[in-house]
Amino acid sequence: MAPFSMIKNKLLSQILCVVIYIISFYVAFILTPESIESIWLKILIWHLYATLFIYIGSVILNNSSLYDPFWSVAPVPIVIYLAVKSDNSITLDLLVLFPIIFWAARLTRNWIISWRGFEHEDFRYIDLKNTNRLNAEFRNFFGIHLFPTLIVNFCLYPLIFIFSNNATVTPFLYLASLFTFMSVLLETVADEQMWDFRKDPLNKGKTMKYKLWKYSRHPNYLGEIGFWFGIYFMGISSGLAPLWIILCPLSMLALFVFASCPMMDNRSLENRSDYKEYMEKTSQLLLLPPKS
């Protein structure tokens, strides 16, 4: 058993997590060679080094949920670094930074509220590691840590074009920033509705199928996908981005459609007797009227 596996206090777990993250990001930044000319290659190496340190921490703690906040925390220093390195106007920087920081704050708040500490590990991680030791560690590093880092890094790539020194504020950037903000707002409202539903002990074992959840099984995921398309829209608003970067948000869409949504649906089918009927009548992602 790992020496830190007995850390069960929520506050102590969160403090330890914050300390590990600060050290990981700082040391990763120091280790990233300054001589690298490509700013995005530098960011990628920084991102990968930080992921490696978080992975080492999760092995020591015997809990891969240490990686959970990385999804929302890592983009913040990246976008701030890009903004500092560019000579863009403050208006442009704020239009890009505001919805991203709002998104990061929302997800981090969710983590603070819902994470129970190192006594808990995400069921998806447990399922992935439910095999022999060597295969489990392979999945732990590549599946739980490295792959999400790479896809987040890839989906942030459109920002390199809006933070280019040739980019200017356009009406399309205002619309893209608003779209990104509204997508995060959709996630936030969906989460709040779900939390209110779960607070009622009478709803234990029942399916949330009211309000936004009446029209989509995963309205929070719809908002998350919208956020990453918003990143893409902000990138192409510069007029400098190549056509192929549409692959960035499409890869995130594929992740949710073919992995995250099915995993959550399967878990709900196992735990809720009324979910099968709800699943048959309700759209997976898009907000659509339920089937009669």
Secondary structure, 3 states (H helix, E strand, C coil): CCCCCCCCCHHHHHHHHHHHHHHHHHHHHHHCCCCCCCHHHHHHHHHHHHHHHHHHHHHHHCCHHHHCCHHHHCHHHHHHHHHHHCCCCHHHHHHHHHHHHHHHHHHHHHHHHHCCCCCCCCHHHHHHCCCCHHHHHHHHHHHHHHHHHHHHHHHHCCHHHHCCCCCCCCHHHHHHHHHHHHHHHHHHHHHHHHHHHHHCHHHCCCCCCCHHHHCCCCHHHHHHHHHHHHHHHHHHCCCCCCHHHHHHHHHHHHHHHHHHHHHHHHHHHHHCCCHHHHHHHCCCCCCCCCCC
